[in-house]
Amino acid sequence: MFTSGSTGKPKGVCGTEKGLLNRFLWMQRRNPLCSDDVLLFKTSVSFVDHLQEFLSAVLTCSTLVIPPSEWRANPASLANLIKVYRISRMTLVPSLMEIILPTLAEKLSDGCNPLKILIFSGEVLSVSLWKRVYEFLPEATIINLYGTTEVSGDCAFFDCKKLPTILEQEELNSVPIGFPISNCEVSLVTNDGLSDEGEISVSGACLFTGYLADPMTSNCPEGSEVLAYYRTGDFARRLKTGELIFLGRKDRIVKIYGHRFSLEEVESTLRDHPDVSDAAVTFQSNGSLDFKAYLVLRSNNKFLKCTQGYSGLHSSRDIIAPLRNWLIMKFPLAMVPRLFIPMKSLPLTLSGKIDYVKLSSLVCAFEPCEIHPESSPADPHMQVIKKAFSDALLVHEVSEYDDFFSLGGNSITAAHVAHKLEIDMRLLYIYTTPSKLFHGLLGEHSHVIPPTPEFHNRKKLRKYASISDSFGPVSEYLDSNFHDQGQISKEGAYDHFAGNHVSDIDGQLSKSRTYNTYQAKNLCPDTCSNDEIFSGRPWILNFHLQKVWSIGRCNRFMHGSEGMVHLEDICSYVPYNKKGYLVKIWSILLDSCVDASPLLVINNGMMSIFIGSHSYLFLCIDGYSGSVRWSVKLEGRIECSAAITGDFSEVVVGCYKGKIYFLDMSTGKLSWTFQTDGEVKMQPVVDKMRNLIWCGSYDHYLYALNYKDRCCTYKVFCGGSIYGSPAIDMAQNVIYVASTSGLVTAVSFKEPSFRVLWQYEAGAPIFGSLAIDHQSGTGISPAI
């Protein structure tokens, strides 16, 4: 394997099978794996830790979950994988835990925690992070490992159960790296006569044989009495209790006025200050002491008030004085930086580490910027873009003119922004600041750019294919007169494929209309008007729309309360040619046959997909990332599509055991159930006006279930099993239902009570769902 190259040119490391097996056997003796354990293979194959992730599973016959690669675009989605697949042991770097910790704590807040062992490796583990992890995983074993590629990944370990005792004796900012693992020797080499502090050197079974094309000259053949050591370039100190604590790299150990110390120690202490979110320290001895601290300050501190008008960089003795005095109380004066520089964020390398080389060059990148004449800082869309930038970069705020990559952005954080904004990631490489991205998006009027250059070269291939093409002209409405254009009545949206008009009540087709907008839930908060939000032009992204709607089997469409939304807001662009061309975004394994169509629900910009299978599993999937939000196992296999209640609070689905489940849409928690006497194979139908769910069963009955009162208000005998969904005529207050015996039943739900109006014998079984022509009142029923 090759080293990361963070300290120079990457070098090919020739490791040994002996080293890998020694590392595996040590962990197996200490914390044995068994076939009941579930491991997560999420480490990149370019990082040495991945070897133990898959070897441990293979050698112990444990289950190894391999997540889809898309998780790197949204690392917080790992929390869903941990809960859904009940991951019992996981290895990760501390910086990744910082990202997923809030989501993980929320997912495991119900007390159902599968994690038994959590292993940190690859970076310094801070005491503050350990405390937060320990707070919500008190029963888990937390292990901190130290090692390099040259020593088979790991050569020292520390069990964090001992940390509270050590903290009572010594004040530490980072978790110790502990003692050597079995068959390894870790010693400190010093040139200053300090027996308890020096450079870490390693020998033993873990040692590599040399670098590719440059074998170690000190490495001796087996049987030699001379023992080979590898000097890591890392420095450590031995605590009074015997454990080693990491101090930093050799080139990060400095000596000022006779005081020898690690710059990492200063950084760790600065991060403990309540007003500091992150910190980096640099030192250069070039005639004068160039000792600087770069600070990312929290948004609620007084320092930021002094940096108004700057896009990222400022320095002042007056505002830094309290912080400097705080450091003097903890360190000798020699360890206090000469200059403190508040910043928006710290630049990072591609591997996510602080880029110290870039720090000195950022001064030019953060000069005061002129305000762009075409945008206002108060624009809500600009605020959404800036929030996505700051969330991905893990900073509290960015300006309109901050360059994403100058602030430390990389491909992973760019994918995170693209996911949040629902745009193609490569747009960030074209428009690198929030201001450029905002104006670029408004100018392009598109969600995505073609996935690969080959799309431009395909003959007869359109550059973009919009779903909105199916609904007739839309683009002419993309102007300041948008709100004055045609508006659809409550009869719904036009379906160009069928030449009909889709009803917003029951999803059935009615006579053709020519409209390009439809009614949906309010787009913006009560405090804002549509004109204020759109600023004269409709926004091309989905994330700001506070609308609620769903679409299910047979294109049954249902939306929330009143308000205007443009068809462009629910359009996506997909590349295609005459033969069809779709790109796979993600996939989820449902463990068995899938008969049901998915139910798609948009709720305030969040897309949820609900689907079940014969494996009894019923899932809620994030439609953008493909991550599983929640999963429940029902009592029988699922053959019917789900439905959403009229208030968009619960998902309704039936199973083969005859139960109809009402599940909380956000969490999957069971709200209540209704038991029928036969299999439930039909998709429920929603009557929003009466808070009813209509659902039939193979016990020959159609049930009206009140989801507000959680009871059955009415049932009607239909003469046969019910497979297809009924149709509701809201104008006539009649519901029509057909059964596999061929009997069609019309039920009136006019006040004060329900009653059967008529029944019709079709003479053949009916398995399809019914439809209504609202103009003539004619029902359409397929029979076989």
Secondary structure by P-SEA (a helix, b strand, c coil): cccccccccbbbbbccaaaaaaaaaaaaaaccccccbbbbccccccccccccaaaaaaaaccbbbbccccccccccaaaaaaaaaccccccccaaaaaaaaaaaaaaaccccccccbbbbccccccaaaaaaaaaccccbbbbbbbbccccccccbbbcccaaaaaaacccccccccccccccbbbbbbbccccccccbbbbbccccccccccccccccccccccbbbbbbccbbbbbccccbbbbccccccccccccbbbbaaaaaaaaaaccccccbbbbbbcccccbbbbbbbcccccccccccccccccccccccaaaaaaaaaacccccccccbbbbccbbbbcccccccccccccccccccccccccccccccaaaaaaaaaaaaaacccccccccccccccccaaaaaaaaaaaccccccccccccaaaaaaaaaaacccccccccccccccccccccccccccccccccccccccccccccccbbbbccccbbbbccccccccbbbbccccccccccccccccccccccccccccccccccccccccccccccbbbbcccccbbbbbbcccbbbbbcccccccccccbbbbbbbcccbbbbbbccccccccccccccccccccccccbbbcbbbbbcccccbbbbbccccbbbbcccccccccccccccbbbcccccccccccbbbbbccccbbbbbccccccccccccccbbbcbbbbbcccccbbbbbccccbbbbbbccccbbbbcccccccbbbcbbbbbcccccbbbbbcc
